[in-house]
Amino acid sequence: MSIRWADRRCALMLMSALPAVTAIGAACAQSYPAKFDFGTSATQQEIAATAIAIDIDGKGLPLGKGDYATGRTIYQGACSACHGADMQGVAGLRDMPAGQALRLIGGRGTLATKNPVMTVESYWPYATTLFDYVRRAMPFNAPGSLNNDEVYSVVAYILGEANIIDKTTVLDAATLPRVQMPNRDGFIPDPRPEHFK
């Protein structure tokens, strides 16, 4: 009996509130703008500054160049706090043993094992993707702050330490796409177009 009384009481409360809710809804609908006019339209210059995707074949790579020695200096100042002086990650970061989530090199041949170690060296299929990621997202505390020469240099340092390229190689828009990553054939290509028109 008490359950039925509670149900009736809730129903009566909802019914009594319905006209007020309906009136508020109607008032809002009548004055609701068709267009908000928030902000301003992006200029072509603003769009170009953020439309910086690099294709796997290197299309879109900017001018600039970088080498291992320069990259080592930049890495020590901008990257080692998270990725470690030896690119093995930093213990305690990301709650992973030995900072494994932030490890950049090593792990070749581990992807099919019970304990895969996913790094630039073991997992990433294209060096151009590494450039794109570093340019957009690194360093963590100041993403996008590295200029093109610095990004090429950091990438050269990472790839050199991973023994993917010779440490004397200078990376630029012509040489970077030719780098053969160890896991290049570890992915199944997706034939769908990247860009929708």
Buried (B, 14 or more C-beta within 10 A) or exposed (E): EEEEEEEEEEEEEEEEEEEEEEEEEEEEEEEEEEEEEEEEEEEEEEEEEEEEEBBBEBEBBBEBBBBBEBBBEBBEEBBBBBBBEEBBBBEEBEEBEBBBEBBBBBBBEBEEEEEEBBBBBBBBBBBBBBBBBBBBEBBEEEEBEBEBBBBBBBBBBBBBBBEBBEBEBBBBBEBBBEBEBBBEEEEEEEEEEEEEE
